[in-house]
Amino acid sequence: MRIVDPPRARELYRIVLDILYLALTLALFALVSLIAKGLERP
């Protein structure tokens, strides 16, 4: 018996990808913010 990917699993996968992408974007933004703050210091 082969298990076929149910639509729900694919939906969950897409949601996880979305969250991962959002987290990556936020992390990148935080990193840029930190670098900018570090450069501002005399």
N, C-alpha and C positions, 0 to 999 in steps of 0.2 A: 504493500500500500504506500502510495506516495502522497505526501501532504502538500497540497497546493496553497500558495500564499493567499490567505483571505484578504478581502479589501480593507478590513480593519487594521491588519498588520501593516499594510502599505501606508495607510493613513497615519498610523503611529510613527512609522519610520520617517515620514515627511515632517511630522511635528517635531520629532527629535532633531532632525536636520535643521529645522527652523531655529530651534532653541540654541543649538550648537553654533549656528551662524551668528545669531544675535549675541551670544556670549563672546564669541571671537571679536566681533565688531566693538563691543563694549570694552574688552580688554585692550584692544588696539588704541581706542580713544583714550583710555586711562594712561596707557604708556606714553602716548604723544603729549598728554597733559603734564605728566611727570617730567618729561624731557624739557618741555617748554618752561616749566616752573624752575627746573634746574638751571636753564640757560639765563633766566631772568636774574638770578642771584649774582651779585657783584663779586 
